[in-house]
Each structure stands twice: as structure tokens, then as C-alpha cells.
Amino acid sequence: MKKETKFTHIGRPVAGLATTVNPYISRASTLLFDRAEDLYRGDIRTYGRHGSNIHDQLKKAFCELEGGAHAALTPSGHSATTTAILSIVKTGDHVLLTDGAYGPTRAFCLTYLPKIGVTTTLYDPAIGGDIAGLIQDNTTVILLESPSSLTFEIHDIPAMTKAAKAADVTTIVDNTWSGGITLNPLALGVDISVHAATKYFGGHGDLLYGAIISADAKTGAKVDGYMKSVGFATSPDDAYQILRGFRSVMPRFRQAEATALQLATWLKGRPEVHSVLHPALPSHAGHDLWKRDFTGAACLFGVVLSPTSPEKVLAFINALDLFGIGYSYGGFESLCIHCDPQLRRSHADKLAGPLIRFACGLEHADDLQADIAQAIPRLK
Ligand SMILES: Cc1ncc(COP(=O)(O)O)c(C=O)c1O
């Protein structure tokens, strides 16, 4: 069955007499019992933090998305990443982190993990199977992100997971860009896939949510164990919105993906543009790996401008009418940011010009293209 069909039907109540199309939201901290004996049974939910039916249905949807054995739900995408890492590491361990990681992930690994005695080494996203040479006796996690945040390098995931498995190291991938729709990392040997469901599944720029999908139940139990210890729970209202997002995510994703490719292809030929960072373009350094491992792209891509002043970059972005100026992607609205102030790389050459990032929403591609075209003279 295709994803469009699965996501329309998953987690819905069985129709009876006047049944709602999506599950009911039940809000609870206290759960009541009619027999005191049941409070300590251990095989049932006894408190609101243990979740609700809507959480169960959403976990099923995330397992279905990636072919996972277990899913856990977190209050944001960033907390999905940090929770996955903290579920695995202990004091004395070592983490290998892609140099292209989402900024707050990099900051967490480099500034928080040392406080609990965990060290991190950054690796070149193009390292492939040579990651084996960086694995130490105490390495317990390799964190991947493909494509990289901002610079869009693609990993050779199968080569990296092969090396990790040989050394019994857990691999965690931030799979937010593909939404799990155009990349299935668990099928390529990754142990844990994390998502900012905030993006495509929230879909409307008004909600934060995360998911941690584990390839096997043993890894999933480690995630659950950590989350139970620290007391994470997410609201049933937010879980409902994300499950609702599953219903329409495929056509929204496909339209934004097609728009991004149209704009990327058009921008590539322009004199104001040095290069376009979009894995589906044959000129992209990781294009062959993308073609091998992905089934499509996404709404988000980068543009390295021909050298120009920072003031002109700001003037260009400020002149856009249809692109909002703001972080994130995967919503109905298109967005644009300039990236240089947040770009941190230890293993890459300096880019040839200023970097900007477009997140395509659901406006018509031709209107977005016309909007960029009218703002481009500001770069000169
Ligand atoms: C690749 C990636 N991972 C994680 C996150 C964090 O998601 P959230 O904003 O839900 O914490 C983001 C947000 O922009 C992201 O782009």
C-alpha cells in the first residue's frame, strides 16, 4: 500500500454509530480506577504521563512511516535528538557527530555532553566507511544528518552503518529533511531515526513536536527507559494535531518538493547565484548517493550567492513579499533566511559567497519564482 493510502487510514477509530474520523482526545493527569488493586498492576496506564490512546495511534503512524519497531514522542524536534542521544550514552562515552548537524544539536554535543563526561568528535559528512577510523573503544553513538543542515551534504549511510555495526555503535539520524517520506534510514541500517515533526507533520508553522523511531524493540526500550526516568510527556492536543497532519502530509510534501526543485533549477542558471545546494540537481556533490538512497527530495534547499555584501543579502531578503523571514520549514508558508551568522563548520572550505536558504510552502511555484525575480536586483 502507498504512503498516501496508509496515512489516510492509520490510527483511526473503527466506524460504529456516528464515529468521529479521528480518535478522541482524552486529557488527563489523573486516571481513575474503580478497584484499588488496579493501581499497581503494572501492565496498564495509571497516570497521564503514560500517554493516551491518541499517543498510541500516533506512535503507530510513526512506526509505519519508517518501518520502525518502536516510536517515542517528544515535545520538540530538538528534544527528540537530545533524548535519543541521552538514552544511549553514559559518562565516559564518546560521540561522533556530523560536522553538518543542525546547530542546536552541535551546541548540545559540544557544550552539554561534556558536563556529563561525554566527549564528541566532529566528522566530515562525506566520510563514508572511513568513519571506522574515528571509532574509539568508548564510542557509543554516531549521529548522522543527511542532507546536512544548511549545506546539504549527503552521507553514504549504508557504508557508515556497516562500520558502526561492526563496532557495536548505535547510529542515530536526524531524518527531518526527508520527513521519512523520501528516505528510510532504518532500511539502510540506522538504529534510530529522529524527526522534528514540527515541520511537515505539524505543517502549519504553529506547533512543536518530535518523534524517535527505533529499528528494534531493544533500542526502543532504552529510549522509553530514559524518557520514563526524566518524566517526559507530550500533550494529547499536540499529538492529535500531528496525527491529523499525517492525513494530508503526502500531497503537501509533494507540492512543496516540486516547487523547490523548480526554483532550484531556475536559480542555478542565474548570474547572481554561485551554486545551488539541492541534492536532486546533478551538479550537487552528493547527487549520486542521493539518487541511490532517496526516493525524492524535500521543500528545503540552499543557495550560495555570487560574492556580494551582507547588506545586499539583507536587502534581497527584505524585498521578498511571499517568503516570510523566519526559521523552520515544512509549513504551508514559504520562508527564507540568511545562514552565515549561524554557519559553523570544522571540515569544510569556506563557501564561495553568502548562503541563503529557501523553504518552499504551498504557494504556486510560479508566484514564488516571480517574487524572487523581483527581489534579485537588490543583490547587485
Ligand atoms: C534538521 C532539524 N532537526 C531538528 C530541528 C529541531 O526541531 P524543533 O524546532 O521541533 O525543535 C530542526 C528545526 O529547524 C531541524 O531543521
The ligand as an ORCA input file, in Angstrom:
! r2SCAN-3c Opt
* xyz 0 1
  C      17.198     19.299     10.861
  C      16.470     19.770     12.080
  N      16.451     18.987     13.161
  C      15.821     19.358     14.283
  C      15.160     20.560     14.367
  C      14.514     20.960     15.652
  O      13.139     20.911     15.584
  P      12.207     21.703     16.601
  O      12.156     23.098     16.105
  O      10.914     20.999     16.538
  O      12.851     21.608     17.955
  C      15.128     21.409     13.256
  C      14.425     22.700     13.308
  O      14.609     23.567     12.484
  C      15.811     20.991     12.079
  O      15.847     21.779     10.989
*
